[in-house]
Amino acid sequence: NAGVTQTPKFQVLKTGQSMTLQCAQDMNHNSMYWYRQDPGMGLRLIYYSASEGTTDKGEVPNGYNVSRLNKREFSLRLESAAPSQTSVYFCASSEVILMNTEAFFGQGTRLTVV
Amino acid sequence: EDQVTQSPEALRLQEGESSSLNCSYTVSGLRGLFWYRQDPGKGPEFLFTLYSAGEEKEKERLKATLTKKESFLHITAPKPEDSATYLCAVQSPYSSASKIIFGSGTRLSIRP
C-alpha cells in the first residue's frame, strides 16, 4: 500500500547543478502536483498535471520543469539549482471526482543547494 | 486571486483545553475546502473535505465547520498527540484544472 512515493528523500546540490525529483503514485489518480514548503510560507504549488499528457504552471514555476511521464509518474527537474530553491518538495496526487478530491502526499524530498 | 489565510500561526494549549483554528479564504467559487494534518518531517495527511456553507465534519476530537468566507477547526479536549501543524486548502472549479491552494498552517502544541 505505497500511495505516493518520492525519491530521493534527501539531496545536497551545488549551485548550478541539475537534478530530477521523481514521484510515482499507485492509486490510479488523474491529477498530480508538485509543491514546495518553506518555513512560515506553507505549501506553494510549483506545477500540476490535471491528467496524463497535460501540465500547467502553479504559483512558483520559475526555475523548474516537469514531465508527466505516464499516469503514474510526475517528475520535477531543476536545470540549474540556486540557493533559493533550498526547500522541502512534496509530490501529491488526487482523483478528480466531484465529491472526493482530497490529495495524498508523499513523504517529501529535503533539498539543500549550497 | 485565490487566497487562503490561517490564524493563529501558532497555538499552545494545555491538555484538555479546547480551542479553534481559523481558515479564511477568497476564491472565485469553491469546489471544496480541505483540512490536513502535518507531523514534523512528513507529508500532509488528509482530515476533512467541506463543500458548502453550513456543512460540518467530525473525527475524534476534531470538528470542521464551513461558512461562505471561512472554516474553523474545533479541537475539543485535545491530547498531546494532537500536536501538529494543521493546514487548510481550497479548490476552485474556475481554474483551468484541479488546482489546490494551501494556507501557511497553524502550528498546534498541546502540553501534558
Interface residues (C-beta under 8 A of the other chain):
Chain A: V4 N30 S31 Y33 Y35 G40 M41 G42 L43 R44 L45 Y48 A50 S51 T54 D56 G58 E59 F90 A92 S94 V96 M99 N100 T101 E102 A103 F104 F105 G106 Q107 G108
Chain B: Q6 E9 R31 G32 F34 G41 K42 G43 P44 E45 F46 T49 Y51 L87 A89 Q91 S96 A97 S98 K99 I100 I101 F102 G103 S104 G105
